[in-house]
Amino acid sequence: MTWYGAARGAPLGEGGSVPGRLEDGRAPDELSLVLAQAVVSGVEAAGGQAGGAYLRSRTPGLLRLAVLAGLPGPLFSPWWRMHANRPFPVAEAFRTGHEVHLADAEEGMRRYPQLMAGLPFPFGSLYMPVVSGGEPVGVLTVLRPATPDKPVATAERRRLRSIAEQLGTALAELESTGTKARWDEEPLPVQLPAGSSPPVRIGRFEWDLASGAVCADAELCAILGTEPADFPGTIDTLAAQLAPEDVYGLWALARQAAGSGGPVVRRMRLRGPDGRSHLLEVTGRRESGADAGEASHLNGFLVDLGIGPVVPEAADRLPRGIFSLDRFGRITYLNDLAEQILARARSELVGRVLWEVLPWCANPAYEDHYRAAMISDESVHFLARRDPPPWLAISLYPGHDGLTAVLTPTEEPTYKPGPAVSPGLGLGAPADRSAALYRPVALAIALTEAVTARQVSAVVTEELLPAFGGRQLAIYLLKEGRLYLESETGFPKGFLDGFDGVGLDAHIPGVETLTSGRPIFFESMQHLSAAYPGIPMDADVGARAFLPLIASGQHVGSCILGFDQPRGFSPEERTILTALAGLIAQALHRAQRYDAEAALARGLQEVLLPHRLPVVDHVDTAGRYLAGTQGMDVGGDWYDVIETGHKLALIIGDVQGHGAAAAATMGQLRSAVRAFALSGHGPQEVMSGTNRLLLDLDPGQFASCCYIVLDPATGITHAVRAGHPQPVLRHPDGTTEVMDLPGGIVLGVDADAAYPVTELHLAPGAMLALYTDGMVEQSGTDIDVGIERLRRTIADFGPAPLTDTAEHVIGRARQAPDRPDDIALLLAARWDDVDGGAAPTPRAAGTGRPADGFGTAPPATAEEQGEEREG
C-alpha cells in the first residue's frame, strides 16, 4: 500500500475525522493527512531539515502554504502566500511545471534574488510541482543544507519527484470524492520524526527480599546482556552484572525502600555491562493482607535510555546557561544557570514557545538569527539585550530535532542592535514584525522589475497587503490636476467610482494626504466618519491608512490601505508605511515617464513603418508587426514594399538592439534602401550602398536585411541577403520549403562585403514569406527548429487569402508567452487571372488593405507590451 493509500485508509470517525485533534479543536481531515505525510516523506527522501506543501487557493493565481514541517510557522509568515506570477522558485515550479533545485545561497541569489533578500542564509532547496488530473495544483518544497558546487543528487531528485507524483494521485482521488485540493487557511504545523538513535528500553523485575529470588522479564535480561533462559533468578546474579560500587548502592536502595513500609519510590543510576548508564527505580510492596511494617517485596524498573539526552546534572555543572528548543521553537530543556539568567522558573518555560514566553526574544533581528539557524543548519552567534539587562552572548547550534542555545552574560556592546519594531506596538505578533523587515526589501526589489503603472500596482497588491494584513488597496494617480483611479482590490464593486477624477480641492482624505504631504491614519471607520462627516462609507468597521505618493518632490498620487477590523498604527508601523509609499511613488513616477517615452518611441515607429502597401496587378502583399513582451522598448524591425517602375521591391530588415536608437537607425536604413531602389539601382548595389551608409553613420549597430525585386508580369525574381534568415517559399501545389539563398554578412561590419544576387522564378499561386528572427528564435532552441516550425505553420494552413495567412502566422507567434524580440512579417503572393491562377483578394481603392476592413482593429495596449501593424 502506498503512503497516501495508508493515510486514506486510516480509521475515520463520524464526518471523516480521525482520532486526535489539532490545537484549535479541529480533527485532521484526509487532505491534511495526505499533505502532511507527503511533506514528511519528501523531507526524509531529500535529506532535508524542513519542508512544506503549497496548494492553490480560492483566489486565482494565489498559492498558500498548506503544511509546514520542521519550522515554526509564525517566523515564516511572509512566505505563507505566494502569487504564481512572482519571481520565486515556488511560483516558477507551479507556473512552468518544471522542478527547481538550488544547491546553495549563491545559486539562489543568482536565480531568485527576491527569495534570498528575505532569507539570506546558506541553505539549499528543492521545489517539485504537484500535478493532479493533468493540471498543476501545488508545489512540494524541501529545505536542506547547502552543497556548494555540488548539484542535488539524481537519486534524491527522483525520490522527491516520485513522492510529488504520488501526492498528485492522492489529490486527484480526493477530488473525485468531492474534497477540493484547495487551501485558504494558515499552514498546518507538522513535527518531523526524530533522528535515528538507539531505542529506549524498559525492563521489569520483582525481588522477594526474604528469599532473594528475582523474577525478570526478557527486556531486563536484554539490557543486562543475558538470555532469559540463562538468568538464574537471584539477586546475586543480578548484582554480578553491575559494577561493585553499584552493587552496594542497590542494596542500600533496597533497604531504604523496604524500611519505608509504604509505596515509596527510590531511584538511582546503575552502569550496565556495556558501560552506559541506566536508570533504576524500585518501589517497596508488602504481601497482600500482611500487617503494617517493612515491605517484603520490591518492584523495580530498569530503564535503558540509549545514548540518551544530556544528563541534567552534567549541564548544570557548566558555567553557561544552556537550553534547547524543538523545531517549533518550544523550550524542551534548560539547565540551572539558564533558569537564573532568564529569571524565569523552569516550570514556566518548558513546553512554551521561546519568543512568546520571553517577549524580549521577539526582536525581529533576533528572529532572523533563529531563522538562519533553522534553515541553514549552521551555528549562529549574536548579542541580545534581555529585559531587564544584562546583555547576553547567544550561540545557536542546530540539529535535526531542534536547537541548543548557549547563553553567556556579557558587557554592554558599543554597537547596540535596536529593534526595527518594538514588541507590543502595532505589529503585534512576532510574525508581523518579521514581515515588516522582509516586505520593504522584497517590495523594493519587485518594484525595480515593474515597468508600467499597472505592473507597479500589481506588485504593491501582492507585497504590501500581506505584510500588514490589509484587505483593500486603491492607487490614484494625479493627471492634469485630478486624481484618477489606477487600480483597486477588495472594495465593493462600484464603490470607488464616485472618487474617480476628483479635483485637488475635494475635502476627502485621499486628496488631503497628497496635498499636505503627510499620511493620515484612522483606527476605525467611526474615526474616519468623525473627521470627514458625510463621506461615503463601504463598511461600519475597519481601519484606513491614506498615504501620499510623492517622488523627488513631485506629486504622483495617493494610496489607500484598508483593513477589515479596527486596529492601531504604531509609530514604527507608520514610519514603515510612509517609507514604502515613497518607494511606490518613485516606481510609479518612473513608470509614467517610461510610458510617455514609450508612447513617443512607438509614435516614431508608427511613422517609420509603412501605413499602406502599394496595390499592383498580379501580386498581393501583406505585412504585420508584433512587439516583444519583454520591456516596453520598440525595436529596429521593419518591412517595406516599393514600386520601381514595372517591378516591385520587397524588403525586410532588423537593426540590432531596441529603443529609440534602434528605431532611428531603422528609419535611416529604410529611407536609404528606398532611395537606392527608386534611383534604379540593382539589388546588389542597393545592399552594398546601404552597408556603406550604415558604416558612415557609425551608430555602433549592425543590421540584417533581405531585398527581393519581383517582376509581377513574368515572375522573374532577383534576391539578395545580408545575414538575414532564409525566406520561406510555398509553391502553387502547396509544398513549402525554406529557400537556400547565398548571402553576405550583416550590414555595418565590412565596407567591402560582397552580396551575391540569386535569380529565381515565382510562379502564379506561389507565396514568399519574409520575416525577422524574432519569429523563429526561442531561448535554448536552435534557430533552424524555429524556421522549420514556421514552414510547417505555412504549409499546414494551406491556400487562403494572403491577409488570412498573415493573421494566422502572426497569431501563432502571439501565443508564445515570452517573446524577447520584435517580429516583422511580409508576405507576397503572385497570381495570374489569365492563366487561372489565384484570384486577388478584393481591396479598397488606394489603401492596400482588404475591402472588408480585415485587421483594422486597434493594436494591443502598451501595458500588454505588444503591438501589431498591418500594411
C-alpha positions, 0 to 999 in steps of 0.5 A, a space after each residue: 500500500 502506498 503512503 497516501 493509500 495508508 493515510 486514506 485508509 486510516 480509521 475515520 470517525 463520524 464526518 471523516 475525522 480521525 482520532 486526535 485533534 489539532 490545537 484549535 479543536 479541529 480533527 485532521 481531515 484526509 487532505 491534511 493527512 495526505 499533505 502532511 505525510 507527503 511533506 514528511 516523506 519528501 523531507 526524509 527522501 531529500 535529506 532535508 531539515 524542513 519542508 512544506 506543501 503549497 496548494 492553490 487557493 480560492 483566489 486565482 493565481 494565489 498559492 498558500 502554504 498548506 503544511 509546514 514541517 520542521 519550522 515554526 510557522 509564525 517566523 515564516 509568515 511572509 512566505 505563507 502566500 505566494 502569487 504564481 506570477 512572482 519571481 520565486 522558485 515556488 511560483 516558477 515550479 507551479 507556473 512552468 511545471 518544471 522542478 527547481 533545485 538550488 544547491 546553495 545561497 549563491 545559486 539562489 541569489 543568482 536565480 531568485 534574488 527576491 527569495 534570498 533578500 528575505 532569507 539570506 542564509 546558506 541553505 539549499 532547496 528543492 521545489 517539485 510541482 504537484 500535478 493532479 488530473 493533468 493540471 498543476 495544483 501545488 508545489 512540494 518544497 524541501 529545505 536542506 543544507 547547502 552543497 556548494 558546487 555540488 548539484 542535488 543528487 539524481 537519486 534524491 531528485 527522483 525520490 522527491 519527484 516520485 513522492 510529488 507524483 504520488 501526492 498528485 494521485 492522492 489529490 486527484 482521488 480526493 477530488 473525485 470524492 468531492 474534497 477540493 485540493 484547495 487551501 485558504 487557511 494558515 499552514 498546518 504545523 507538522 513535527 518531523 520524526 526524530 533522528 535515528 538513535 538507539 531505542 529506549 528500553 524498559 525492563 521489569 523485575 520483582 525481588 522477594 527480599 526474604 528469599 532473594 529470588 528475582 523474577 525478570 522479564 526478557 527486556 531486563 535480561 536484554 539490557 543486562 546482556 543475558 538470555 532469559 533462559 540463562 538468568 538464574 533468578 537471584 539477586 546475586 546474579 543480578 548484582 554480578 552484572 553491575 559494577 561493585 560500587 553499584 552493587 552496594 548502592 542497590 542494596 542500600 536502595 533496597 533497604 531504604 525502600 523496604 524500611 519505608 513500609 509504604 509505596 515509596 519510590 527510590 531511584 538511582 543510576 546503575 552502569 550496565 555491562 556495556 558501560 552506559 548508564 541506566 536508570 533504576 527505580 524500585 518501589 517497596 510492596 508488602 504481601 497482600 493482607 500482611 500487617 503494617 511494617 517493612 515491605 517484603 517485596 520490591 518492584 523495580 524498573 530498569 530503564 535503558 535510555 540509549 545514548 540518551 539526552 544530556 544528563 541534567 546534572 552534567 549541564 548544570 555543572 557548566 558555567 553557561 546557561 544552556 537550553 534547547 528548543 524543538 523545531 517549533 521553537 518550544 523550550 524542551 530543556 534548560 539547565 540551572 544557570 539558564 533558569 537564573 539568567 532568564 529569571 524565569 522558573 523552569 516550570 514556566 518555560 518548558 513546553 512554551 514557545 521561546 519568543 512568546 514566553 520571553 517577549 524580549 526574544 521577539 526582536 525581529 533581528 533576533 528572529 532572523 538569527 533563529 531563522 538562519 539557524 533553522 534553515 541553514 543548519 549552521 551555528 549562529 552567534 549574536 548579542 541580545 539585550 534581555 529585559 531587564 539587562 544584562 546583555 547576553 552572548 547567544 550561540 545557536 547550534 542546530 540539529 535535526 530535532 531542534 536547537 541548543 542555545 548557549 547563553 553567556 552574560 556579557 558587557 554592554 556592546 558599543 554597537 547596540 542592535 535596536 529593534 526595527 519594531 518594538 514588541 507590543 506596538 502595532 505589529 503585534 505578533 512576532 510574525 508581523 514584525 518579521 514581515 515588516 523587515 522582509 516586505 520593504 526589501 522584497 517590495 523594493 526589489 519587485 518594484 525595480 522589475 515593474 515597468 508600467 503603472 499597472 505592473 507597479 500596482 500589481 506588485 504593491 497588491 501582492 507585497 504590501 497587503 500581506 505584510 500588514 494584513 490589509 484587505 483593500 488597496 486603491 492607487 490614484 494617480 494625479 493627471 492634469 490636476 485630478 486624481 484618477 483611479 489606477 487600480 483597486 482590490 477588495 472594495 465593493 464593486 462600484 464603490 470607488 467610482 464616485 472618487 474617480 477624477 476628483 479635483 485637488 480641492 475635494 475635502 476627502 482624505 485621499 486628496 488631503 494626504 497628497 496635498 499636505 504631504 503627510 499620511 493620515 491614519 484612522 483606527 476605525 471607520 467611526 474615526 474616519 466618519 468623525 473627521 470627514 462627516 458625510 463621506 461615503 462609507 463601504 463598511 461600519 468597521 475597519 481601519 484606513 491608512 491614506 498615504 501620499 505618493 510623492 517622488 523627488 518632490 513631485 506629486 504622483 498620487 495617493 494610496 489607500 490601505 484598508 483593513 477589515 477590523 479596527 486596529 492601531 498604527 504604531 509609530 514604527 508601523 507608520 514610519 514603515 508605511 510612509 517609507 514604502 509609499 515613497 518607494 511606490 511613488 518613485 516606481 510609479 513616477 518612473 513608470 509614467 515617464 517610461 510610458 510617455 517615452 514609450 508612447 513617443 518611441 512607438 509614435 516614431 515607429 508608427 511613422 517609420 513603418 509603412 501605413 499602406 502597401 502599394 496595390 499592383 496587378 498580379 501580386 498581393 502583399 501583406 505585412 504585420 508587426 508584433 512587439 516583444 513582451 519583454 520591456 516596453 522598448 520598440 525595436 529596429 524591425 521593419 518591412 517595406 514594399 516599393 514600386 520601381 517602375 514595372 517591378 516591385 521591391 520587397 524588403 525586410 530588415 532588423 537593426 540590432 538592439 531596441 529603443 529609440 536608437 534602434 528605431 532611428 537607425 531603422 528609419 535611416 536604413 529604410 529611407 536609404 534602401 528606398 532611395 537606392 531602389 527608386 534611383 534604379 539601382 540593382 539589388 546588389 548595389 542597393 545592399 552594398 550602398 546601404 552597408 556603406 551608409 550604415 558604416 558612415 553613420 557609425 551608430 555602433 549597430 549592425 543590421 540584417 536585411 533581405 531585398 527581393 525585386 519581383 517582376 509581377 508580369 513574368 515572375 522573374 525574381 532577383 534576391 539578395 541577403 545580408 545575414 538575414 534568415 532564409 525566406 520561406 517559399 510555398 509553391 502553387 501545389 502547396 509544398 513549402 520549403 525554406 529557400 537556400 539563398 547565398 548571402 553576405 554578412 550583416 550590414 555595418 561590419 565590412 565596407 567591402 562585403 560582397 552580396 551575391 544576387 540569386 535569380 529565381 522564378 515565382 510562379 502564379 499561386 506561389 507565396 514568399 514569406 519574409 520575416 525577422 528572427 524574432 519569429 523563429 528564435 526561442 531561448 535554448 532552441 536552435 534557430 533552424 527548429 524555429 524556421 522549420 516550425 514556421 514552414 510547417 505553420 505555412 504549409 499546414 494552413 494551406 491556400 487562403 487569402 494572403 491577409 488570412 495567412 498573415 493573421 494566422 502566422 502572426 497569431 501563432 507567434 502571439 501565443 508564445 508567452 515570452 517573446 524577447 524580440 520584435 517580429 516583422 512579417 511580409 508576405 507576397 503572393 503572385 497570381 495570374 487571372 489569365 492563366 487561372 491562377 489565384 484570384 486577388 483578394 478584393 481591396 479598397 481603392 488606394 489603401 492596400 488593405 482588404 475591402 472588408 476592413 480585415 485587421 483594422 482593429 486597434 493594436 494591443 495596449 502598451 501595458 500588454 507590451 505588444 503591438 501589431 501593424 498591418 500594411 
